[in-house]
């Protein structure tokens, strides 16, 4: 009985000493968190989408507080919360937030079933990442959309869906938060975040094919052939042609749509522009 009592006392003493050591160490080496981080995190939407460039809202909150200490948070933005949330955070941190233009995800591929014929049948794991790893997919275009919907799967907001008729993803700009999850999930990088534009109007090249003109056109009727006609008619130097592919800089584009009219393959798309009314010429009555 004495041996049991001695063992209990010995173990209790060891546990007590260990607890005291841990308590002293935890106090001495404790890392104090800035209380503003928790306050900022409460203002963030909590989507943890990664659109801000951090793994989650906690990382974004820490970066905002650190930026406020440096005196600059202009490079940080929460696409889900938008301007309203950023203004609340700026007010909390005593900063002034810059006015950010709203952005939206844009699918830069017009290779519908009609424009880009299906030449093969993929019989494997039905994801874009898996199909892209095996080769060119089911069409002759090695750059265009694979149609498996990886972008749809990663969207936490229901802002993108697959069109069954065209086989292409379509973005609902009223729902899209420009978090960039779909753009990151696309193995062929056909989804880009671009400025939403005034009245949601925007012009962009709906193609990423970098093959030479004849090869690109053979694979898809709506492919950019790198002819440069769009670049020639643009008066604002918003269009460049690199690696047989045109690209429109949305910071320079003035939405004149001359490039849309000049494109021989209709690879340049304009969105949400009013439809021009056709002018009907009335016959002139001859006077007797």
TORTORBA-248861 format. One line per 3 residues: number of its first residue (from 0); for each residue x, y, z of N, C-alpha, C, CB. Coordinates in steps of 0.02 Angstrom, whole numbers, plus 50000, padded with zeros to 5 digits. Glycine has a CB too. Example, Ala and Ser with C-alpha at 12.3 -4.5 7.8 and 13.67 -1.06 7.14 Angstrom:
REM residues 2
0) 50660 49716 50390 50615 49775 50390 50660 49835 50390 50565 49776 50452; 50642 49888 50354 50684 49947 50357 50645 50002 50394 50704 49970 50286 .
//
This chain:
REM residues 288
0) 50041 49940 50000 50000 50000 50000 50043 50063 50000 49953 50000 50060; 50098 50061 50038 50144 50118 50040 50176 50131 49973 50198 50107 50092; 50191 50074 49937 50222 50082 49871 50175 50117 49822 50243 50012 49843 .
3) 50111 50100 49825 50061 50131 49781 50055 50205 49797 49993 50097 49788; 50053 50222 49860 50047 50292 49881 50108 50332 49860 50039 50296 49957; 50167 50302 49867 50229 50336 49847 50230 50347 49771 50290 50294 49869 .
6) 50206 50297 49734 50204 50304 49661 50157 50360 49639 50182 50238 49628; 50098 50363 49672 50050 50416 49656 50079 50484 49672 49984 50406 49694; 50112 50490 49730 50142 50554 49750 50197 50574 49701 50170 50551 49821 .
9) 50238 50525 49681 50293 50539 49635 50267 50562 49566 50337 50476 49626; 50217 50526 49540 50189 50545 49475 50154 50612 49479 50140 50492 49451; 50119 50625 49535 50086 50689 49543 50136 50746 49546 50044 50689 49605 .
12) 50192 50734 49579 50244 50786 49584 50274 50801 49515 50300 50764 49632; 50287 50747 49478 50315 50756 49410 50266 50795 49366 50330 50687 49378; 50202 50778 49370 50151 50812 49330 50146 50886 49350 50082 50778 49338 .
15) 50150 50900 49415 50146 50968 49439 50205 51010 49415 50143 50970 49515; 50265 50980 49419 50326 51015 49396 50323 51028 49321 50389 50974 49415; 50301 50976 49284 50296 50984 49211 50246 51038 49192 50275 50917 49178 .
18) 50189 51040 49228 50139 51091 49214 50166 51161 49228 50077 51079 49256; 50204 51168 49282 50233 51233 49298 50283 51255 49246 50266 51231 49366; 50324 51207 49223 50374 51223 49170 50338 51245 49106 50419 51161 49155 .
21) 50286 51207 49085 50249 51225 49025 50216 51293 49031 50196 51171 49009; 50190 51308 49091 50158 51373 49102 50208 51430 49095 50126 51375 49171; 50267 51422 49125 50318 51474 49121 50342 51483 49049 50377 51456 49166 .
24) 50354 51427 49014 50378 51431 48945 50325 51464 48900 50394 51361 48918; 50261 51445 48909 50208 51474 48867 50202 51549 48877 50142 51440 48882; 50212 51572 48939 50208 51643 48952 50268 51681 48924 50202 51656 49026 .
27) 50327 51649 48930 50388 51683 48908 50392 51687 48833 50448 51646 48935; 50371 51634 48798 50378 51632 48725 50311 51643 48689 50408 51565 48704; 50262 51669 48723 50197 51681 48692 50202 51733 48637 50146 51703 48745 .
30) 50168 51720 48581 50166 51767 48525 50100 51804 48529 50175 51731 48456; 50102 51867 48542 50041 51906 48549 50015 51926 48480 50053 51968 48592; 49951 51912 48468 49920 51929 48404 49888 51997 48408 49868 51876 48383 .
33) 49899 52035 48357 49869 52102 48354 49792 52095 48355 49892 52141 48290; 49758 52125 48401 49685 52118 48405 49649 52143 48342 49658 52155 48464; 49683 52185 48303 49652 52211 48242 49642 52156 48190 49694 52267 48213 .
36) 49685 52104 48193 49679 52049 48145 49611 52015 48152 49736 51997 48154; 49591 52001 48214 49526 51971 48226 49469 52016 48205 49518 51952 48298; 49476 52081 48216 49425 52129 48198 49417 52133 48122 49441 52198 48227 .
39) 49474 52133 48087 49472 52135 48014 49442 52070 47986 49543 52145 47985; 49460 52014 48016 49435 51950 47992 49359 51945 48000 49469 51892 48030; 49332 51977 48051 49259 51977 48059 49224 52017 48004 49241 52007 48128 .
42) 49259 52066 47977 49229 52106 47923 49233 52071 47855 49264 52174 47919; 49283 52027 47847 49290 51990 47784 49234 51939 47777 49359 51955 47781; 49215 51922 47715 49157 51878 47704 49165 51806 47728 49140 51876 47632 .
45) 49228 51783 47739 49238 51715 47763 49231 51661 47711 49192 51702 47819; 49236 51681 47647 49228 51632 47593 49290 51587 47585 49215 51667 47527; 49348 51612 47606 49411 51575 47600 49422 51549 47529 49412 51516 47649 .
48) 49407 51592 47481 49410 51573 47410 49480 51578 47381 49362 51615 47369; 49523 51618 47412 49590 51628 47387 49596 51681 47333 49616 51564 47360; 49540 51715 47318 49542 51766 47266 49586 51826 47283 49473 51790 47253 .
51) 49600 51836 47347 49642 51891 47368 49716 51875 47361 49626 51910 47439; 49731 51812 47347 49801 51791 47342 49827 51756 47403 49843 51850 47328; 49784 51749 47454 49803 51714 47515 49761 51651 47523 49795 51760 47577 .
54) 49785 51606 47566 49750 51542 47573 49681 51549 47603 49791 51496 47617; 49670 51600 47643 49605 51611 47673 49598 51682 47699 49593 51561 47730; 49541 51695 47731 49528 51762 47756 49574 51782 47813 49456 51767 47779 .
57) 49598 51733 47851 49644 51749 47906 49710 51776 47880 49657 51687 47949; 49735 51746 47825 49796 51771 47794 49787 51840 47766 49818 51724 47740; 49728 51853 47736 49713 51919 47710 49710 51971 47766 49648 51918 47670 .
60) 49678 51951 47822 49673 51997 47879 49742 52016 47905 49631 51965 47935; 49786 51967 47911 49854 51981 47935 49891 52027 47887 49893 51915 47943; 49882 52015 47822 49916 52057 47772 49889 52128 47773 49907 52027 47702 .
63) 49825 52137 47784 49796 52204 47787 49822 52243 47848 49719 52199 47790; 49827 52209 47905 49853 52243 47965 49927 52261 47955 49844 52198 48027; 49964 52214 47926 50035 52228 47913 50043 52285 47863 50070 52165 47887 .
66) 50000 52286 47812 50002 52340 47763 49984 52407 47794 49955 52326 47706; 49936 52407 47841 49918 52468 47875 49975 52495 47917 49856 52457 47919; 50014 52450 47947 50072 52471 47986 50125 52502 47941 50101 52411 48024 .
69) 50129 52478 47879 50177 52506 47831 50150 52570 47799 50194 52455 47776; 50084 52580 47804 50053 52639 47775 50027 52631 47705 50102 52695 47775; 50018 52567 47681 49994 52556 47613 49958 52490 47608 50053 52559 47562 .
72) 49894 52491 47590 49856 52430 47578 49825 52432 47508 49800 52420 47631; 49852 52474 47464 49824 52484 47397 49828 52421 47354 49859 52541 47363; 49877 52377 47369 49885 52317 47328 49841 52260 47352 49957 52296 47328 .
75) 49805 52269 47406 49764 52216 47434 49691 52230 47420 49776 52210 47511; 49655 52177 47401 49584 52184 47385 49548 52119 47395 49575 52209 47312; 49489 52123 47424 49446 52064 47433 49394 52065 47377 49411 52063 47504 .
78) 49399 52022 47327 49352 52025 47271 49282 52005 47289 49376 51980 47216; 49275 51964 47340 49207 51941 47360 49171 51997 47398 49212 51877 47404; 49205 52027 47447 49175 52081 47485 49166 52144 47445 49215 52095 47545 .
81) 49212 52155 47398 49207 52213 47355 49225 52278 47390 49138 52219 47328; 49204 52333 47359 49223 52399 47382 49194 52415 47451 49200 52452 47332; 49134 52389 47464 49101 52404 47528 49142 52377 47586 49030 52375 47530 .
84) 49163 52314 47581 49202 52282 47635 49270 52316 47642 49210 52207 47621; 49302 52332 47586 49367 52364 47590 49363 52432 47622 49397 52369 47520; 49309 52468 47611 49300 52533 47643 49291 52526 47718 49241 52571 47613 .
87) 49255 52474 47739 49245 52462 47811 49312 52444 47844 49194 52405 47822; 49352 52402 47811 49417 52383 47838 49464 52443 47840 49447 52327 47796; 49463 52483 47788 49506 52543 47786 49488 52591 47842 49500 52578 47719 .
90) 49424 52599 47855 49402 52642 47910 49426 52616 47977 49326 52649 47909; 49423 52550 47986 49445 52519 48048 49520 52529 48058 49429 52445 48048; 49558 52524 48004 49631 52529 48008 49657 52601 48001 49663 52485 47956 .
93) 49611 52647 47989 49632 52716 47981 49667 52730 47915 49677 52736 48037; 49646 52694 47864 49676 52702 47798 49624 52728 47748 49706 52635 47773; 49648 52747 47690 49605 52768 47635 49612 52717 47580 49622 52840 47610 .
96) 49557 52686 47560 49560 52634 47508 49549 52665 47440 49506 52580 47522; 49586 52638 47391 49579 52662 47322 49516 52631 47292 49641 52644 47280; 49486 52668 47246 49427 52644 47211 49448 52592 47159 49388 52702 47178 .
99) 49427 52529 47170 49445 52475 47124 49388 52463 47075 49461 52411 47163; 49407 52458 47011 49357 52443 46961 49334 52371 46967 49384 52457 46890; 49269 52359 46964 49244 52290 46969 49270 52247 46912 49167 52289 46970 .
102) 49284 52184 46928 49310 52138 46877 49263 52078 46873 49382 52116 46894; 49271 52041 46820 49229 51982 46808 49269 51931 46770 49164 52002 46770; 49253 51868 46780 49287 51814 46744 49262 51812 46672 49275 51746 46779 .
105) 49309 51803 46626 49293 51801 46554 49321 51737 46524 49321 51864 46517; 49279 51701 46488 49300 51639 46455 49327 51656 46386 49241 51587 46451; 49392 51648 46376 49423 51667 46312 49427 51606 46265 49492 51696 46324 .
108) 49370 51579 46250 49366 51524 46201 49298 51525 46170 49381 51455 46235; 49296 51526 46104 49233 51525 46067 49227 51460 46027 49227 51586 46022; 49263 51409 46049 49264 51346 46013 49205 51302 46030 49328 51309 46028 .
111) 49147 51324 46009 49085 51285 46020 49086 51222 45978 49023 51328 46004; 49036 51181 45987 49031 51119 45948 49026 51133 45874 48970 51078 45971; 48997 51191 45857 48990 51209 45787 49056 51234 45758 48937 51263 45779 .
114) 49093 51273 45796 49156 51302 45771 49215 51255 45775 49172 51364 45810; 49213 51208 45821 49270 51164 45834 49246 51092 45836 49307 51184 45900; 49249 51056 45780 49222 50988 45777 49260 50940 45823 49225 50963 45706 .
117) 49222 50892 45848 49250 50840 45892 49280 50785 45849 49195 50812 45939; 49343 50769 45862 49379 50720 45822 49394 50655 45858 49444 50750 45798; 49389 50655 45924 49406 50595 45963 49359 50591 46024 49480 50597 45985 .
120) 49362 50534 46056 49322 50523 46117 49370 50507 46174 49270 50466 46106; 49367 50547 46225 49410 50536 46284 49376 50488 46332 49426 50604 46320; 49409 50433 46347 49381 50383 46392 49426 50377 46453 49373 50314 46356 .
123) 49418 50423 46499 49460 50424 46559 49427 50466 46613 49530 50449 46544; 49466 50485 46662 49441 50527 46716 49416 50593 46686 49496 50540 46769; 49351 50607 46698 49319 50663 46665 49331 50729 46702 49244 50650 46659 .
126) 49393 50751 46699 49411 50818 46725 49456 50851 46674 49446 50813 46795; 49455 50917 46674 49497 50954 46627 49571 50942 46640 49482 51029 46631; 49589 50937 46704 49659 50927 46723 49684 50860 46697 49667 50930 46799 .
129) 49643 50807 46703 49663 50741 46680 49666 50739 46604 49614 50688 46706; 49616 50768 46571 49615 50767 46498 49673 50807 46469 49549 50795 46472; 49689 50863 46500 49744 50905 46475 49811 50869 46483 49745 50971 46512 .
132) 49817 50829 46536 49879 50792 46547 49891 50738 46495 49878 50761 46616; 49837 50715 46463 49844 50661 46414 49858 50686 46344 49781 50619 46412; 49846 50750 46331 49858 50775 46263 49811 50831 46245 49852 50720 46213 .
135) 49790 50832 46182 49751 50888 46156 49677 50883 46170 49761 50892 46083; 49653 50829 46199 49582 50823 46213 49545 50792 46155 49553 50890 46230; 49482 50814 46147 49439 50782 46097 49434 50821 46031 49370 50773 46125 .
138) 49469 50877 46026 49468 50917 45965 49540 50929 45941 49432 50985 45976; 49546 50961 45883 49612 50974 45855 49646 51034 45888 49607 50985 45780; 49609 51072 45928 49638 51130 45961 49670 51111 46027 49584 51184 45972 .
141) 49734 51124 46033 49770 51107 46094 49771 51163 46145 49839 51087 46077; 49732 51215 46132 49731 51273 46177 49663 51287 46207 49755 51335 46139; 49610 51265 46174 49542 51284 46194 49513 51245 46252 49498 51276 46136 .
144) 49451 51263 46268 49415 51233 46324 49406 51158 46314 49347 51266 46333; 49415 51121 46368 49408 51048 46367 49337 51026 46385 49458 51016 46414; 49298 51070 46415 49228 51057 46425 49208 51010 46481 49201 51030 46365 .
147) 49254 50996 46527 49238 50950 46582 49210 50986 46644 49299 50911 46602; 49217 51051 46646 49186 51090 46699 49224 51094 46764 49121 51063 46713; 49291 51091 46762 49330 51101 46824 49317 51170 46853 49406 51092 46810 .
150) 49306 51219 46809 49293 51287 46832 49227 51291 46870 49292 51335 46772; 49178 51253 46847 49113 51251 46880 49118 51220 46949 49061 51213 46837; 49158 51167 46954 49164 51130 47017 49195 51172 47073 49205 51068 47006 .
153) 49241 51216 47055 49277 51254 47107 49242 51319 47126 49347 51269 47084; 49191 51339 47089 49157 51402 47104 49111 51393 47164 49116 51427 47042; 49124 51430 47217 49083 51425 47278 49021 51468 47276 49125 51445 47337 .
156) 49011 51505 47221 48956 51553 47219 48905 51538 47164 48984 51623 47210; 48917 51485 47126 48871 51469 47071 48872 51520 47016 48801 51463 47098; 48931 51550 47005 48936 51603 46956 48956 51580 46886 48986 51653 46978 .
159) 48963 51514 46876 48983 51489 46811 48950 51421 46800 49061 51483 46805; 48929 51408 46739 48896 51345 46723 48915 51324 46652 48819 51350 46732; 48904 51261 46636 48919 51236 46570 48857 51242 46525 48943 51162 46573 .
162) 48867 51269 46466 48814 51272 46416 48813 51206 46377 48824 51334 46368; 48760 51169 46381 48757 51103 46350 48757 51107 46274 48695 51066 46373; 48733 51161 46246 48731 51168 46173 48799 51184 46144 48682 51222 46154 .
165) 48836 51229 46176 48902 51248 46150 48958 51207 46180 48915 51322 46165; 48947 51176 46238 49000 51139 46271 49051 51183 46305 49034 51094 46222; 49033 51247 46314 49079 51296 46344 49051 51322 46410 49092 51354 46295 .
168) 49095 51343 46455 49071 51374 46517 49047 51444 46505 49127 51374 46570; 48996 51464 46542 48969 51532 46538 48968 51563 46607 48898 51532 46506; 48989 51625 46611 48993 51661 46675 48932 51704 46685 49057 51704 46678 .
171) 48901 51698 46743 48846 51742 46762 48876 51803 46796 48794 51705 46809; 48881 51858 46760 48917 51916 46786 48883 51948 46846 48925 51967 46732; 48818 51934 46855 48783 51961 46913 48800 51923 46977 48707 51960 46902 .
174) 48825 51861 46969 48842 51819 47027 48918 51816 47037 48814 51748 47017; 48956 51820 46983 49029 51814 46987 49059 51866 47034 49060 51821 46917; 49103 51844 47078 49137 51888 47125 49209 51903 47105 49136 51858 47195 .
177) 49230 51876 47048 49299 51886 47024 49350 51861 47074 49312 51960 47009; 49334 51805 47107 49381 51776 47155 49441 51743 47121 49346 51726 47200; 49431 51723 47057 49486 51693 47019 49494 51618 47028 49549 51726 47038 .
180) 49449 51586 47064 49454 51514 47075 49448 51476 47009 49401 51490 47124; 49402 51498 46966 49393 51464 46902 49454 51472 46857 49330 51490 46866; 49483 51532 46859 49543 51545 46818 49601 51502 46841 49563 51619 46823 .
183) 49608 51491 46906 49662 51450 46932 49650 51376 46917 49669 51459 47007; 49586 51355 46913 49571 51285 46902 49579 51265 46829 49500 51270 46924; 49575 51312 46783 49579 51296 46712 49650 51279 46692 49553 51355 46669 .
186) 49663 51217 46669 49731 51198 46652 49757 51231 46589 49735 51123 46644; 49712 51258 46548 49733 51291 46486 49729 51367 46491 49690 51266 46429; 49712 51392 46549 49713 51464 46563 49672 51505 46513 49785 51490 46562 .
189) 49612 51480 46497 49569 51517 46451 49523 51565 46488 49527 51468 46410; 49522 51561 46555 49479 51606 46594 49523 51661 46623 49442 51568 46651; 49502 51723 46613 49541 51781 46634 49495 51829 46672 49574 51816 46573 .
192) 49523 51861 46722 49486 51914 46757 49499 51980 46722 49508 51918 46833; 49446 52011 46697 49451 52074 46661 49404 52126 46692 49436 52064 46586; 49415 52188 46675 49372 52241 46699 49300 52229 46674 49397 52310 46677 .
195) 49253 52239 46719 49184 52229 46701 49162 52279 46648 49139 52234 46762; 49190 52340 46652 49177 52391 46603 49115 52432 46618 49169 52359 46535; 49111 52491 46590 49052 52533 46599 48990 52500 46570 49063 52602 46567 .
198) 48937 52498 46610 48874 52464 46591 48887 52391 46572 48841 52501 46532; 48939 52362 46602 48957 52291 46591 48977 52278 46518 48900 52246 46610; 48998 52330 46482 49020 52320 46413 49094 52308 46411 49001 52381 46371 .
201) 49115 52260 46372 49186 52243 46366 49199 52210 46299 49208 52198 46424; 49261 52216 46277 49284 52187 46214 49347 52147 46228 49297 52242 46160; 49349 52085 46203 49408 52043 46215 49415 51992 46159 49403 52008 46284 .
204) 49475 51965 46153 49489 51912 46104 49470 51846 46136 49564 51912 46082; 49420 51814 46108 49394 51751 46136 49432 51692 46106 49318 51745 46124; 49497 51692 46115 49539 51638 46089 49608 51643 46121 49545 51642 46011 .
207) 49639 51586 46134 49707 51584 46161 49753 51540 46119 49705 51558 46234; 49730 51523 46059 49769 51479 46015 49830 51516 45987 49725 51453 45957; 49889 51488 45997 49951 51520 45974 49981 51486 45913 50001 51520 46030 .
210) 49942 51441 45882 49965 51410 45819 49963 51461 45762 49922 51348 45802; 49997 51447 45708 49995 51491 45650 49925 51491 45621 50047 51470 45597; 49910 51544 45584 49842 51556 45561 49807 51497 45529 49843 51610 45514 .
213) 49840 51465 45480 49808 51410 45444 49793 51352 45490 49852 51387 45387; 49840 51336 45534 49831 51280 45581 49775 51296 45631 49897 51265 45618; 49775 51357 45657 49724 51377 45706 49655 51377 45675 49740 51446 45734 .
216) 49649 51402 45614 49584 51406 45580 49558 51336 45562 49589 51448 45517; 49603 51291 45547 49582 51222 45532 49554 51188 45594 49641 51182 45504; 49582 51204 45652 49558 51174 45715 49493 51205 45738 49611 51181 45769 .
219) 49485 51270 45725 49425 51305 45749 49409 51363 45703 49434 51331 45822; 49347 51368 45682 49326 51420 45635 49328 51490 45667 49257 51406 45608; 49326 51493 45733 49325 51557 45768 49392 51574 45799 49271 51558 45821 .
222) 49445 51542 45775 49511 51553 45805 49542 51618 45781 49557 51495 45789; 49583 51648 45825 49623 51706 45805 49680 51681 45761 49650 51745 45868; 49689 51713 45703 49742 51691 45657 49802 51738 45658 49714 51688 45586 .
225) 49800 51787 45703 49858 51832 45710 49871 51875 45650 49918 51792 45725; 49819 51893 45613 49828 51932 45552 49847 52005 45567 49765 51930 45510; 49828 52030 45626 49846 52097 45645 49799 52152 45620 49913 52112 45621 .
228) 49743 52133 45589 49696 52184 45564 49666 52225 45622 49640 52152 45523; 49654 52191 45677 49627 52225 45736 49676 52277 45763 49608 52175 45791; 49739 52258 45763 49791 52303 45787 49797 52364 45742 49858 52266 45791 .
231) 49787 52355 45677 49793 52409 45630 49738 52462 45639 49791 52382 45559; 49677 52439 45652 49621 52486 45657 49616 52519 45727 49556 52451 45641; 49651 52492 45776 49647 52519 45844 49688 52583 45849 49671 52467 45896 .
234) 49656 52638 45868 49690 52702 45873 49717 52715 45943 49642 52758 45854; 49706 52669 45989 49725 52681 46058 49782 52635 46081 49665 52671 46103; 49811 52599 46034 49867 52553 46048 49849 52504 46104 49929 52594 46068 .
237) 49787 52481 46102 49763 52434 46153 49774 52362 46133 49690 52446 46167; 49792 52350 46070 49797 52282 46045 49869 52265 46026 49751 52271 45985; 49892 52208 46048 49958 52183 46029 49949 52113 46000 50007 52182 46090 .
240) 49994 52094 45956 49994 52027 45927 50060 51994 45944 49983 52030 45849; 50056 51941 45984 50115 51904 46006 50103 51830 45998 50132 51921 46080; 50151 51795 45969 50145 51722 45958 50081 51705 45921 50147 51685 46025 .
243) 50068 51741 45867 50010 51728 45823 49943 51740 45858 50013 51658 45798; 49942 51777 45912 49881 51787 45950 49872 51861 45969 49881 51743 46013; 49814 51888 45956 49798 51957 45976 49775 51959 46048 49744 51986 45929 .
246) 49790 52015 46080 49769 52025 46149 49749 52098 46158 49825 52005 46200; 49692 52110 46191 49667 52177 46203 49679 52196 46276 49591 52183 46185; 49715 52250 46286 49728 52276 46353 49667 52316 46376 49793 52321 46354 .
249) 49633 52291 46428 49572 52325 46449 49586 52391 46485 49532 52280 46496; 49648 52405 46499 49666 52471 46528 49669 52525 46474 49732 52467 46565; 49681 52504 46411 49687 52551 46357 49626 52552 46310 49749 52536 46317 .
252) 49589 52497 46310 49532 52492 46264 49479 52544 46279 49502 52422 46269; 49454 52577 46227 49402 52628 46234 49334 52603 46208 49423 52692 46197; 49329 52539 46196 49266 52507 46177 49236 52536 46113 49216 52513 46233 .
255) 49279 52554 46065 49254 52581 46002 49227 52526 45957 49309 52620 45966; 49247 52464 45970 49226 52402 45934 49248 52399 45861 49150 52396 45937; 49294 52442 45840 49319 52438 45771 49356 52373 45759 49365 52497 45756 .
258) 49389 52347 45811 49425 52284 45804 49377 52226 45793 49468 52272 45866; 49318 52230 45824 49267 52178 45815 49246 52173 45743 49206 52191 45860; 49236 52231 45712 49215 52234 45642 49271 52212 45595 49192 52304 45624 .
261) 49333 52224 45616 49390 52209 45572 49410 52135 45574 49449 52251 45590; 49393 52099 45627 49416 52030 45635 49382 51984 45584 49401 52005 45706; 49421 51951 45541 49392 51908 45488 49363 51842 45514 49444 51893 45436 .
264) 49384 51821 45573 49359 51757 45600 49310 51766 45658 49418 51715 45622; 49295 51828 45674 49249 51843 45730 49275 51816 45796 49179 51815 45715; 49341 51818 45803 49372 51795 45866 49367 51848 45921 49445 51777 45854 .
267) 49354 51910 45901 49347 51964 45950 49273 51973 45967 49378 52031 45923; 49259 51972 46031 49190 51972 46055 49176 52038 46091 49177 51912 46102; 49117 52065 46079 49093 52122 46118 49031 52099 46157 49075 52184 46071 .
270) 49028 52120 46220 48975 52097 46264 48935 52155 46291 49004 52056 46321; 48869 52145 46293 48821 52191 46323 48817 52259 46288 48838 52202 46395; 48834 52260 46225 48825 52321 46185 48754 52322 46156 48878 52325 46129 .
273) 48724 52380 46151 48657 52383 46121 48659 52362 46048 48628 52453 46128; 48606 52330 46026 48601 52308 45957 48586 52369 45913 48547 52253 45948; 48627 52376 45862 48616 52433 45817 48554 52422 45775 48677 52442 45771 .
276) 48514 52474 45771 48454 52471 45731 48471 52477 45658 48404 52525 45752; 48444 52431 45620 48456 52434 45548 48416 52490 45516 48439 52366 45515; 48448 52526 45472 48416 52583 45439 48379 52558 45377 48468 52637 45419 .
279) 48315 52571 45377 48274 52550 45320 48266 52610 45273 48204 52524 45344; 48288 52601 45212 48284 52654 45162 48215 52654 45129 48339 52646 45109; 48181 52709 45136 48115 52714 45105 48123 52733 45031 48072 52766 45142 .
282) 48084 52702 44990 48089 52719 44918 48065 52790 44906 48048 52670 44876; 48099 52824 44862 48082 52893 44845 48028 52893 44792 48144 52933 44820; 47974 52926 44809 47918 52929 44762 47933 52982 44708 47852 52946 44798 .
285) 47924 52961 44649 47936 53007 44593 47876 53053 44584 47949 52967 44527; 47892 53116 44576 47839 53165 44565 47815 53162 44493 47864 53236 44583; 47750 53165 44488 47720 53162 44421 47733 53227 44383 47644 53149 44426 .
//
